[in-house]
Every structure is written in structure tokens, then in C-alpha cells.
Amino acid sequence: MSAAPRAPASVPDRVDVSCGIDTDGDGRADTALTRTAGELLVHTDLDGDGWADQVVALGPGGGVRVLGPDSDGSDGSDGELWPG
């Protein structure tokens, strides 16, 4: 029997950005890039814990979606900011 996750960082769908790049100049990596078949994903750590809290998905044709805890669709949107 495995123990329940102790912190959000234990949840497997969050990306570890500690080996990424430092985009805010504080000396700690906060952003990592990955890609899927159709999108470039920018994973960003917003709270300094080393795990991505938000993902910006850049799609073909210029479409951009923001994914993460503040853009889960609860406001009725699908996360699409700028359609391509």
C-alpha cells in the first residue's frame, strides 16, 4: 500500500522545473519546455516550490491556451486566450 501524496508536488502530472531555466532572475530554475505532437508547452513554477503550477500551450496556427489551477474552466472558458 502506498502512502497518499503529502504535497501537491507528489502529484505525478505536475512537471519538475528544477532542471529548467531561470526566467525571473532569482537564481532558481522556474520554467521548463516540453512538446506534444501538436503543442509547445511552457511549464512555470509560480510559487517557488520547483513544480509547475501553470502551463501555457502554444499550438499550431498561433493558438494559445493557459492551463493550471487558475484556468481550469471553472469560469466557463476553455482556457483559449488567442485563437490562431
WOTA-V502286 format. One record per run of one state. SS is the DSSP state (alpha for helix, beta for strand, coil for the rest). FROM is the first residue (numbers start at 0). TO is the last residue. If there is no record, write none. Layout:
[[SS,FROM,TO] [SS,FROM,TO]]
This chain:
[[coil,0,6] [alpha,7,9] [coil,10,14] [beta,15,15] [coil,16,19] [beta,20,20] [coil,21,29] [beta,30,34] [coil,35,37] [beta,38,43] [coil,44,49] [beta,50,50] [coil,51,52] [beta,53,58] [alpha,59,61] [coil,62,62] [beta,63,67] [coil,68,78] [beta,79,81] [coil,82,83]]
